[in-house]
Amino acid sequence: MMKTKPRTIFIAAALVTVLLLAGCGTGGKQTAADHGGQAEPTTGGGHAGHDSHASGGSSESSAALQAEWKLSKEKPAAGETAQVTVQIRDADGKPVEKFDVNHEKLMHLIVVSKDLSHFAHLHPDYRQNGLFQADVPFPTDGEYKLIADFIPAGGTARTETHWVAAGSGAGSPSALQPDASLVKTVDGKEVALTFDKLKAGQETTMTFTIKDAQSKAPITNLQPYLGAVGHVVVISGDAEQYLHNHPLDESAKGPNAAFATTFPKAGLYKIWGQFQHEGRVFTVPFTINVP
Ligand SMILES: [Cu+2]
């Protein structure tokens, strides 16, 4: 009897390690490639010992890359769509030419207004020689943060950011408030968000449970969106932190879609879950306060 206890603990510890690794590298050839078994400067959290999944903007990216942003109009008017180009270069100024496909795309471009009321998830076209291009709408006056998420071939996930002032540049002051209820109805779906625990600095599993809003029947035929059960973007209330999230089971079809993430510090966060059902993508936003 004396011996079983330490062994049980050992097995439990080994299991946890395996689960942690599985949680981060789940399911796909893509994630296997994404992670490449290496530490990721911007998405390293949850792997052994790192404590943050967050990227605090371009300042956190190492100096080995440069992103040069250009807009067809330096100051787009409110309601205008500007063509945005991002040129990725290495430390020597040479264009980075090859990128790894990540969630089916070479680059994901997230656009949010500073007050986080506006959200867009775009996929720029690759024009070769490290140049990406996207048409980005700026619906109202205010500041917008552009977040480019990509992986230079054979490298690790990168986040490069850029602020754009549209129109007067003055947006409405942030009115971000934690949601009173984490059950939302969007496009005929009722989506509930739960956490196994919610504490800054600790890896948490956030689970979206998706039902038909009318019949309340669980939806069990979600379609893959960007190669996984869904795509989740998390940004801190001050728009500084952009969090990467890993689906625990990429091939899940609902009603549950679970993601691992780590909120780096206490405070407000806005979460956008994106899922596909019957050929249509729907986006469900939540605002939470992380203790
Ligand atoms: Cu994307």
Boltz pocket constraint, residues with backbone or C-beta under 6 A from the ligand:
constraints:
  - pocket:
      binder: B
      contacts: [[A, 103], [A, 105], [A, 107], [A, 108], [A, 109], [A, 121], [A, 122], [A, 123], [A, 226]]
      max_distance: 6.0
